[in-house]
Amino acid sequence: MIGFDLDMTLLDTRAGIAATFREVTARTGVHVDVDLVVSRLGPPLRHELAEWFPPAEVEDAVTLYRALYPSYAIVPTVELPGARAAIDAVRAAGGRVAVITSKLGRLAEMHLSHAGLAVDEVHGNVFAEEKGVVLRSLGARAMVGDHVADMRAGVVAGVHPIGVTSGPCSREELLSAGAETVLPDLRAFPAWLDGTISVGPAQRVD
């Protein structure tokens, strides 16, 4: 089992997220700097909305955003270079693929279905060390992601933390957070997988 982050690892969700935040602004009158938002994707939605909304209004903003998301965010999202080949490489090696993301699982599944990316499991609404708990429960061998929090997850789980610089974090930031190696994007992943580890059926820890 190999764990993959979703946003800016497998999929470029920036345009769709920006469109959703613009609609949130249109409906609430609360200005959100969407360029800033999409430059730092990774942390949970509540963390971002708390930067723009008063504390008492954050939960309503979360509910609104998630209600709007399917209509505004799915279609504009595109597959990142190498995503499909990375998933295929894991399968060709006899392994399974899990998407582990801070996004709600049902929204992640919508994205994957629209993109035509078939994975074995989706685990949503987890971030940083919480992802590490999921990785351990799955018996995963590696965590692949674009954010320093994904690297922390891999370290906590005792698996290979593999960074990609397709998201907001630099190579240096990913390495400092514990990345074993950093790839420019997922096009380099099949060669890394072939030369580094073997994968097989997940060994769950219940």
Secondary structure, DSSP 8 states (H G I E B T S, - for coil): -EEE--BTTTEE-HHHHHHHHHHHHHHH-----HHHHHTT--S-HHHHHTTTS-GGGHHHHHHHHHHHHHHHTTTT-EE-TTHHHHHHHHHHTT--EEEE-SS-HHHHHHHHHHHT---SEEE-S--THHHHHHHHHHT-SEEEESSHHHHHHHHHHTSEEEEETTSSS-HHHHHHTT-SEEESSGGGHHHHHHHH----S-----
